[in-house]
Amino acid sequence: QNSFVYILVFQKSLYLIEDWKSNMAACIQPAGDWKSDMANPCKAIPLDFFFVIDSSRSIRPHDYEKVKTFIINLLQFLKVGPDDTRVGLLQYGSIVQPEFSLKTYSTKAEVEQAVRNMEHLATGTMTGLAIQYTMETAFTEEEGARPASFNIPRIAMVVTDGRPQDTVEGIAAEARQAGIQIFAIGVGRVDMNILKAIGSEPHSEHVHLVANFSQIETLTSVFHRICKGKAEQSLEKSPNQCLCENIIKFQNRVSEKLINLMQNNILLNRIMFSTFSFLPVP
């Protein structure tokens, strides 16, 4: 009978030790490209990301090309894929013209090519209508957005160079209340109050105005900095088994379970505790 109890204790001890080893292995060789994620923090966070691009007649052809270059450069900060960041885009003038949805493309190369193939609409500036489409259609599950229960951030980036020909305040507020985080980027003589009515708070992060399309490229570094902050917040909220204090907590839990196991079987005086001395001591 004593032999059976010894075997039982030994087997349970092995399970605890294997659990500890698997935790340590995950620390030594974490899943994914950890260094890459730290260097490119936007890639560490899956997003549902939708571009809302002003394609009105006030944008000259060469400036329109600069907007396309800005979008492509911004994509370099994202890890595009069905299980990572999904990207969609519409452009608008007097009408809303969806170019591709969140479910259309599964690779960054495909998205980049679709952006290069876009053609200038050169019509009006119905910004409110574009935001309404983004909220009511673009961020639906039918169009590729992931369920709200997944807690995947929904981000819309509105790029405009002029005063809207419709109202934006009410529909933008509805979109934000629906859980869409809106970046409002103005180029040229855009009313800052309009941008603030569109963008999420804090406005220091989400609302930006540049003098011309040649300067729009400077905003890629702003987005990268914001991503870094979001990634750090996400890391703080998530348990990290590789942090020293968590390893110590795990070791203490193993030791406590071993002691309780041996005491419950009245074997503490028969088994030398030094058998388990190989466990790291904090």
C-alpha positions, -999 to +999 in steps of 0.1 A: +000+000+000+028+024+009+045+016-024+013+025-043+011+059-024+048+065-032+041+059-069+010+082-068+029+110-053+058+106-076+036+106-107+018+138-096+051+154-088+063+146-124+032+163-138+040+195-118+076+194-130+066+189-166+042+219-163+071+240-150+093+229-178+067+238-204+063+272-189+101+278-189+103+265-225+078+291-236+099+318-219+131+307-236+115+303-270+083+324-271+059+318-299+060+342-328+086+366-340+089+384-306+118+407-317+100+417-348+068+425-328+088+447-304+105+465-333+072+470-351+046+472-323+016+477-347+023+442-359+017+428-324-019+440-323-045+425-347-068+453-360-098+457-383-085+488-401-105+508-427-093+537-448-118+564-457-101+585-484-113+618-498-111+616-536-127+650-544-119+673-573-099+696-551-072+670-548-048+674-577-036+642-595-001+643-582-014+649-546-037+619-551-007+598-558+009+610-526-021+598-506-017+564-522+020+564-512+011+573-477-014+544-474+012+519-487+039+532-463+014+529-434+007+493-443+044+485-436+036+489-399+009+463-400+009+426-401-018+419-427-037+386-427-071+370-418-059+363-382-039+395-379-049+429-393-076+430-419-076+461-441-104+477-461-107+509-480-132+532-496-128+565-514-155+591-517-165+622-536-201+629-543-207+592-538-191+564-517-170+540-538-159+509-518-126+497-532-121+465-511-136+452-478-120+438-447-124+403-462-113+409-497-075+404-494-054+382-471-019+395-479-002+429-477+010+426-513-026+423-525-037+453-505-008+474-519-016+465-555-053+474-550-042+508-536-019+514-566-048+506-590-072+531-574-085+559-598-093+594-587-130+602-585-126+640-588-161+649-576-176+663-544-168+658-507-195+638-489-175+629-458-206+623-436-219+598-461-186+580-462-185+577-424-220+564-424-211+537-449-181+528-428-202+524-396-232+506-412-215+484-438-177+483-437-175+472-400-201+445-403-193+408-400-207+403-435-180+426-448-152+409-429-152+426-395-147+402-366-174+399-339-174+426-312-169+399-286-134+393-300-124+427-288-104+434-320-099+472-323-119+487-351-101+517-366-112+541-393-087+565-408-104+595-425-081+615-449-097+647-463-085+680-478-117+701-476-149+711-460-176+684-461-207+691-483-228+672-457-229+671-419-204+649-401-208+656-364-238+634-357-228+604-378-192+606-365-204+606-329-226+575-337-196+557-352-175+564-322-203+552-299-205+521-319-169+513-309-150+526-340-118+545-332-115+573-358-083+590-369-091+623-387-063+636-409-067+669-426-045+683-454-044+720-463-071+744-453-093+720-434-113+734-405-097+719-373-131+720-356-145+696-383-116+673-378-122+673-340-159+665-346-148+635-367-119+621-347-119+601-314-105+614-282-078+622-271-076+645-301-038+648-296-036+612-308-064+610-333-067+644-350-039+657-372-035+685-397-007+690-421-001+720-445+001+700-477+002+665-492+040+665-492+039+666-454+013+638-450+042+613-450+053+626-416+022+611-400+034+576-404+058+581-375+029+594-355+009+563-361+038+541-352+042+559-319+005+555-311+008+518-320+037+514-296+016+529-268-013+506-275+010+476-277+025+485-243-010+489-228-019+455-242+012+439-227+004+454-193-031+439-194-020+404-205-003+380-181+033+374-192+047+342-179+082+353-188+082+381-162+104+373-132+076+377-107+053+354-125+080+327-127+085+330-090+048+328-083+046+296-104+076+281-086+060+289-052+028+273-064+046+241-074+064+239-041+032+245-022+013+218-041+042+193-036+042+199+002+004+197+004+005+165-016+031+149+007+014+160+039-020+147+027-005+113+023+015+114+056+047+110+036+065+142+045+087+123+070+095+095+045+104+115+015+134+138+015+123+172+004+158+176-011+146+154-040+129+185-054+158+209-046+165+212-084+135+236-086+149+271-091+148+292-059+137+328-064 
